[in-house]
């Protein structure tokens, strides 16, 4: 009986091995002495077919910080929201301010609630985070004096470094020069020779472009830059500025026959006309008049926007109807953005076309604000910056991820200038 059981057990084990080993089991038994050699399908590296979800904070803040003395708000979201929040000093862990979660709104599509945290009364420099029951805490952020000036200078210095390495894009040079014209006071003069550093760097860059025959294929935009630079540089070196203006006129005339009525050409014409007052440039500008009437979408193109601003600012004789058209269209655009901005940057259901679109809206508001100094427009541009710097549904700082920071130049220069007053 014992022998029968022993044989039966051996047989069962052999049959089980055959079932596991598959069709090649018999051959492997006769030719391979290692009983584990048939197990060739074992993976050497485990296959993980799931993705660890990215955990996002539910307290959304501007990770670049908040300005001392300014209004300071953050957004909260969740399937349930607490009634209160705490502002915590990151260095000590001490709660320094408490307040109520306000403006709670339900979003049916996402089944989420959102609310607003206002901690404006907390006005001591330092590094903090916001904390709530149920939904957790935010990323760390700072409260500091001259925040916007520091952010502007960080952006400015990176662009200056590109200029010095001669890897500047023409559009970067134009944007920086435009910001300099409007907000000269925020641009540094490190050696105190009374010539802003940006103009000296631009002079070197223009010299490099001319000496090496560099051609970006954007001749009309290059002509606009040269004309604008000559206009702004004339009080420092009239002879060099005059040479730049002659060069701008030459560049534009060389390509004029092949240029259609486009944004860069219009921009070049306005800069050349402001610097020279020549009738031929004024006449060509007025040829665009029918294009601008009953149409404000052209303001979404930077060169049209910059050109319109130059035309309105010139002391040369202008077509007043055209100036009024520019003014009305710009104000209409600013009011449209003012009405839509809350839904554009809602922390849960934001409706926008990405960071580039938001920056363009901020630039348009900066232009309108430059003309009429509207406090509301300044606050909205700040809200755009908060959204772009982390107060969005993904908690992403687009300020850090955008390779091209051209759009931030005017925005930061405006905010730095306004907070310095």
C-alpha positions as CSV (number, residue, x, y, z in Angstrom):
1,X,0.0,0.0,0.0
2,X,2.8,2.4,0.9
3,X,4.7,1.5,-2.4
4,X,1.5,2.2,-4.4
5,X,1.1,5.6,-2.8
6,X,4.7,6.4,-3.4
7,X,4.5,5.5,-7.1
8,X,1.2,7.4,-7.6
9,X,2.7,10.5,-6.0
10,X,5.7,10.4,-8.3
11,X,3.5,9.9,-11.4
12,X,1.3,12.9,-10.4
13,X,4.4,15.1,-10.0
14,X,5.7,14.0,-13.5
15,X,2.3,14.7,-15.1
16,X,2.1,18.1,-13.4
17,X,5.6,18.9,-14.7
18,X,4.6,17.9,-18.2
19,X,1.5,20.2,-18.1
20,X,3.6,23.2,-16.9
21,X,6.6,22.6,-19.3
22,X,4.6,22.6,-22.5
23,X,5.3,20.9,-25.9
24,X,9.1,20.7,-25.5
25,X,9.0,19.0,-22.1
26,X,9.9,15.5,-23.3
27,X,12.9,16.6,-25.4
28,X,14.2,18.7,-22.5
29,X,14.0,15.7,-20.2
30,X,16.2,13.4,-22.3
31,X,18.8,16.0,-23.3
32,X,19.1,18.4,-20.3
33,X,20.2,17.3,-16.8
34,X,19.3,20.6,-15.1
35,X,15.6,20.3,-14.1
36,X,15.2,24.1,-14.2
37,X,16.6,24.7,-17.7
38,X,13.1,24.5,-19.3
39,X,12.0,27.7,-17.4
40,X,13.3,30.0,-20.1
41,X,10.3,32.3,-20.2
42,X,11.0,34.0,-16.8
43,X,11.4,37.8,-17.2
44,X,14.8,39.1,-16.0
45,X,13.2,42.5,-15.3
46,X,9.6,42.9,-13.9
47,X,7.2,44.6,-16.3
48,X,5.2,47.3,-14.6
49,X,2.1,48.2,-16.7
50,X,0.7,50.9,-14.5
51,X,1.6,54.6,-14.0
52,X,1.9,56.2,-10.6
53,X,-0.5,59.1,-10.7
54,X,1.0,62.6,-10.3
55,X,-0.2,64.1,-7.0
56,X,-1.1,67.7,-7.3
57,X,-1.8,70.1,-4.4
58,X,-5.3,71.3,-3.9
59,X,-4.1,74.7,-2.6
60,X,-2.9,76.6,-5.6
61,X,-0.4,79.4,-5.2
62,X,1.9,81.6,-7.2
63,X,5.2,79.8,-6.6
64,X,7.2,82.9,-7.6
65,X,5.8,84.7,-4.6
66,X,3.7,87.7,-3.6
67,X,4.6,91.4,-3.3
68,X,4.8,93.0,0.1
69,X,1.9,95.4,0.6
70,X,-0.1,93.8,-2.3
71,X,-3.3,91.8,-2.2
72,X,-2.5,88.1,-1.8
73,X,-4.9,85.4,-2.8
74,X,-4.7,81.7,-3.6
75,X,-7.2,79.1,-4.8
76,X,-8.5,75.9,-3.2
77,X,-10.3,73.0,-4.8
78,X,-11.7,69.6,-3.8
79,X,-14.7,67.4,-3.5
80,X,-15.1,68.9,-0.1
81,X,-13.7,72.2,1.2
82,X,-12.8,73.2,4.7
83,X,-14.1,76.4,6.2
84,X,-10.7,77.8,7.2
85,X,-7.1,78.0,6.1
86,X,-3.7,78.6,7.9
87,X,-0.7,80.4,6.7
88,X,2.4,78.7,8.0
89,X,6.0,79.9,8.3
90,X,8.1,77.3,6.4
91,X,11.2,77.9,8.6
92,X,9.5,77.6,12.0
93,X,6.3,75.6,11.3
94,X,4.4,78.3,13.2
95,X,0.9,79.4,12.0
96,X,1.1,83.1,11.5
97,X,-2.3,83.8,10.0
98,X,-5.7,82.2,9.8
99,X,-8.7,83.0,7.7
100,X,-11.9,81.8,6.0
101,X,-12.2,80.1,2.6
102,X,-14.5,82.4,0.6
103,X,-16.4,82.5,-2.8
104,X,-17.0,78.7,-2.8
105,X,-18.3,77.6,-6.2
106,X,-19.4,74.1,-7.4
107,X,-18.3,72.9,-10.8
108,X,-20.7,70.2,-12.0
109,X,-18.6,68.9,-14.9
110,X,-15.7,68.0,-12.7
111,X,-17.7,67.4,-9.5
112,X,-15.3,69.8,-7.6
113,X,-15.7,72.8,-5.4
114,X,-13.3,75.8,-5.7
115,X,-12.8,78.7,-3.3
116,X,-10.6,81.7,-2.6
117,X,-8.1,82.3,0.2
118,X,-7.2,85.9,1.0
119,X,-4.2,86.4,3.2
120,X,-3.4,90.0,2.3
121,X,-3.2,91.0,5.9
122,X,-0.1,88.8,6.3
123,X,2.6,91.2,5.3
124,X,5.9,90.1,6.7
125,X,8.7,89.0,4.4
126,X,9.5,85.3,4.5
127,X,8.8,81.9,3.1
128,X,5.4,80.3,3.7
129,X,2.9,77.7,2.7
130,X,-0.9,77.5,3.0
131,X,-2.5,74.6,4.8
132,X,-6.1,73.4,5.0
133,X,-7.9,70.5,6.7
134,X,-9.2,67.9,4.3
135,X,-7.3,69.1,1.2
136,X,-3.8,69.5,2.4
137,X,-1.1,72.2,1.8
138,X,0.4,74.3,-1.0
139,X,3.9,74.5,-2.4
140,X,6.1,77.0,-0.7
141,X,6.2,80.6,-1.8
142,X,7.7,83.9,-0.6
143,X,6.4,87.3,0.4
144,X,8.9,89.9,-0.4
145,X,9.6,93.5,-1.1
146,X,10.3,94.6,-4.7
147,X,9.2,91.2,-6.0
148,X,8.3,92.3,-9.5
149,X,11.5,94.3,-9.9
150,X,13.5,91.2,-9.0
151,X,11.5,89.0,-11.4
152,X,12.0,91.6,-14.2
153,X,15.7,91.8,-13.6
154,X,16.0,88.0,-13.6
155,X,14.3,87.9,-17.0
156,X,16.3,90.9,-18.3
157,X,19.6,89.4,-17.3
158,X,18.9,86.1,-19.1
159,X,18.0,88.1,-22.2
160,X,21.2,90.2,-21.9
161,X,23.2,87.0,-21.6
162,X,21.7,85.8,-24.9
163,X,22.6,89.1,-26.4
164,X,26.2,88.9,-25.3
165,X,26.5,85.4,-26.7
166,X,25.1,86.6,-30.0
167,X,22.3,84.0,-29.8
168,X,19.5,86.6,-29.5
169,X,16.4,86.3,-31.5
170,X,15.4,89.5,-33.3
171,X,12.0,89.3,-31.6
172,X,13.7,89.3,-28.2
173,X,15.6,92.5,-29.1
174,X,12.4,94.2,-30.3
175,X,10.4,93.2,-27.2
176,X,13.1,94.4,-24.8
177,X,13.6,97.7,-26.6
178,X,9.8,98.2,-26.5
179,X,9.7,97.6,-22.8
180,X,12.7,100.0,-22.4
181,X,10.8,102.8,-24.2
182,X,7.8,102.5,-22.0
183,X,9.3,101.7,-18.6
184,X,12.8,103.2,-18.8
185,X,13.1,103.6,-15.0
186,X,13.3,99.9,-14.3
187,X,16.3,99.3,-16.6
188,X,19.7,99.3,-14.8
189,X,22.8,101.3,-15.5
190,X,25.4,99.3,-13.6
191,X,28.4,101.4,-14.4
192,X,26.5,104.7,-13.8
193,X,27.6,106.3,-17.1
194,X,24.1,107.5,-17.7
195,X,23.6,105.2,-20.7
196,X,21.3,102.3,-19.8
197,X,23.0,99.0,-20.2
198,X,20.4,97.6,-22.5
199,X,21.2,100.3,-25.1
200,X,24.9,99.6,-24.9
201,X,24.3,95.8,-25.4
202,X,22.0,96.5,-28.3
203,X,24.6,98.7,-29.9
204,X,27.1,95.9,-29.7
205,X,24.6,93.4,-31.1
206,X,23.7,95.7,-34.0
207,X,27.4,96.1,-34.8
208,X,27.9,92.3,-34.8
209,X,24.9,91.9,-37.1
210,X,26.2,94.5,-39.5
211,X,29.9,93.3,-39.5
212,X,29.0,89.7,-40.0
213,X,26.2,90.2,-42.5
214,X,23.8,88.3,-40.3
215,X,20.4,88.0,-41.9
216,X,17.5,86.6,-40.0
217,X,15.2,86.7,-43.0
218,X,13.1,89.3,-41.1
219,X,14.3,92.4,-42.9
220,X,11.2,94.5,-42.2
221,X,11.4,93.7,-38.5
222,X,15.1,94.5,-38.4
223,X,14.4,97.8,-40.1
224,X,11.9,98.6,-37.3
225,X,14.4,97.7,-34.6
226,X,17.1,99.9,-36.2
227,X,14.7,102.8,-36.5
228,X,13.4,102.5,-32.9
229,X,17.0,102.1,-31.6
230,X,18.1,105.2,-33.4
231,X,15.2,107.2,-32.0
232,X,15.9,106.1,-28.4
233,X,19.7,106.4,-28.7
234,X,20.0,109.8,-30.3
235,X,20.3,111.7,-27.0
236,X,23.4,109.6,-26.1
237,X,25.2,109.5,-29.5
238,X,23.5,111.4,-32.3
239,X,26.0,110.5,-35.0
240,X,25.7,106.7,-34.3
241,X,21.9,107.0,-34.1
242,X,21.8,108.8,-37.5
243,X,23.8,106.0,-39.0
244,X,21.4,103.4,-37.6
245,X,18.5,105.4,-39.1
246,X,20.1,105.5,-42.5
247,X,20.7,101.8,-42.3
248,X,17.1,101.2,-41.3
249,X,15.9,103.1,-44.3
250,X,18.2,101.2,-46.6
251,X,17.1,97.8,-45.3
252,X,13.5,98.7,-45.7
253,X,13.9,100.1,-49.2
254,X,15.8,97.0,-50.3
255,X,12.9,94.8,-49.5
256,X,10.0,97.2,-50.1
257,X,9.1,96.0,-53.5
258,X,8.6,92.4,-52.3
259,X,6.9,93.3,-49.0
260,X,3.2,93.0,-48.7
261,X,1.0,94.8,-46.2
262,X,2.0,92.8,-43.2
263,X,2.6,93.4,-39.5
264,X,6.4,93.8,-39.6
265,X,6.2,96.2,-42.6
266,X,3.6,98.3,-40.7
267,X,5.8,98.4,-37.6
268,X,8.9,99.4,-39.7
269,X,6.9,102.2,-41.3
270,X,5.7,103.7,-38.0
271,X,9.2,103.7,-36.6
272,X,10.7,105.2,-39.7
273,X,8.0,107.8,-39.9
274,X,8.5,108.8,-36.2
275,X,12.2,109.1,-36.7
276,X,12.2,111.0,-40.1
277,X,8.8,112.6,-40.6
278,X,8.9,111.7,-44.3
279,X,5.6,111.9,-46.1
280,X,6.3,108.8,-48.1
281,X,6.2,106.7,-44.9
282,X,3.1,108.5,-43.6
283,X,1.3,107.8,-46.9
284,X,2.1,104.1,-46.7
285,X,0.9,103.9,-43.1
286,X,-2.4,105.4,-44.2
287,X,-2.8,102.8,-46.9
288,X,-3.5,100.3,-44.0
289,X,-6.4,102.3,-42.8
290,X,-9.2,100.2,-44.3
291,X,-7.6,97.1,-42.8
292,X,-7.8,98.5,-39.3
293,X,-11.4,99.7,-39.4
294,X,-14.0,97.4,-37.8
295,X,-11.3,94.9,-37.0
296,X,-9.3,94.6,-33.7
297,X,-7.9,91.1,-34.2
298,X,-4.7,92.7,-35.7
299,X,-3.8,93.7,-32.1
300,X,-3.0,90.0,-31.4
301,X,0.1,90.3,-33.6
302,X,2.9,92.0,-31.7
303,X,4.2,94.1,-34.6
304,X,0.8,95.6,-35.4
305,X,0.3,96.3,-31.7
306,X,3.8,97.9,-31.3
307,X,3.3,99.9,-34.6
308,X,0.0,101.3,-33.4
309,X,1.5,102.4,-30.1
310,X,4.4,104.1,-32.0
311,X,2.0,105.9,-34.3
312,X,-0.1,107.2,-31.4
313,X,3.0,108.4,-29.6
314,X,4.7,110.2,-32.4
315,X,5.0,114.0,-32.5
316,X,4.9,113.9,-36.3
317,X,1.7,114.8,-38.2
318,X,-0.8,111.9,-38.1
319,X,-4.2,110.9,-39.4
320,X,-6.4,111.6,-36.3
321,X,-9.1,109.2,-37.5
322,X,-6.5,106.4,-37.7
323,X,-5.3,107.3,-34.2
324,X,-8.9,107.2,-32.9
325,X,-9.3,103.8,-34.6
326,X,-6.2,102.4,-32.8
327,X,-7.4,103.8,-29.5
328,X,-10.9,102.5,-29.8
329,X,-9.8,99.1,-30.8
330,X,-7.2,98.8,-28.1
331,X,-9.8,99.9,-25.4
332,X,-12.3,97.5,-26.8
333,X,-9.8,94.6,-26.6
334,X,-8.9,95.6,-23.0
335,X,-12.5,95.6,-22.0
336,X,-13.2,92.3,-23.6
337,X,-10.2,90.7,-21.8
338,X,-11.4,92.3,-18.5
339,X,-14.8,90.7,-18.9
340,X,-13.4,87.3,-19.7
341,X,-10.3,87.0,-17.6
342,X,-11.9,85.2,-14.7
343,X,-13.0,82.3,-16.8
344,X,-9.7,82.4,-18.6
345,X,-7.8,81.7,-15.4
346,X,-10.3,79.8,-13.3
347,X,-8.3,77.3,-11.2
348,X,-10.6,74.4,-12.1
349,X,-12.2,75.2,-15.4
350,X,-9.8,77.7,-17.1
351,X,-10.7,78.4,-20.7
352,X,-7.7,79.7,-22.6
353,X,-5.4,78.8,-25.5
354,X,-2.3,78.3,-23.3
355,X,0.4,80.5,-21.8
356,X,1.2,82.3,-25.1
357,X,-2.4,83.4,-25.5
358,X,-2.5,84.7,-21.9
359,X,0.8,86.5,-22.2
360,X,-0.5,88.2,-25.4
361,X,-3.6,89.3,-23.5
362,X,-1.4,90.7,-20.7
363,X,0.7,92.6,-23.3
364,X,-2.5,94.2,-24.8
365,X,-3.6,95.2,-21.3
366,X,-0.2,96.7,-20.6
367,X,-0.5,98.8,-23.8
368,X,-4.0,100.0,-22.8
369,X,-2.7,100.7,-19.2
370,X,0.2,102.6,-20.6
371,X,-2.2,105.0,-22.4
372,X,-4.8,105.5,-19.7
373,X,-3.2,104.1,-16.4
374,X,-6.2,101.9,-15.4
375,X,-5.8,100.3,-12.0
376,X,-8.1,97.5,-13.0
377,X,-5.8,96.5,-15.9
378,X,-2.8,96.4,-13.6
379,X,-4.6,94.0,-11.2
380,X,-5.7,91.8,-14.1
381,X,-2.1,91.5,-15.4
382,X,-1.1,90.5,-11.9
383,X,-3.8,87.8,-11.9
384,X,-2.5,86.5,-15.2
385,X,1.0,86.3,-13.7
386,X,-0.2,84.5,-10.7
387,X,-1.9,81.9,-12.9
388,X,1.1,81.5,-15.1
389,X,3.4,81.1,-12.1
390,X,1.5,78.1,-10.5
391,X,-2.0,79.2,-9.5
392,X,-3.5,76.9,-12.2
393,X,-5.1,73.4,-12.2
394,X,-1.8,71.7,-13.0
395,X,0.2,73.7,-10.4
396,X,2.7,74.3,-13.2
397,X,4.9,77.4,-13.3
398,X,4.9,78.3,-17.0
399,X,7.3,81.0,-16.2
400,X,9.9,78.3,-15.5
401,X,9.0,76.0,-18.4
402,X,8.6,78.5,-21.3
403,X,11.8,78.5,-23.3
404,X,10.9,81.9,-24.8
405,X,10.2,84.6,-22.2
406,X,9.6,87.4,-24.6
407,X,6.0,87.7,-23.5
408,X,7.0,88.4,-19.9
409,X,9.2,91.4,-20.6
410,X,6.4,94.0,-20.9
411,X,4.3,92.4,-18.2
412,X,7.1,92.4,-15.6
413,X,8.5,95.8,-16.6
414,X,5.0,97.3,-16.2
415,X,4.4,95.7,-12.8
416,X,7.9,96.6,-11.6
417,X,7.4,100.2,-12.7
418,X,4.0,100.5,-11.1
419,X,5.2,99.1,-7.7
420,X,8.2,101.5,-7.7
421,X,5.9,104.5,-7.7
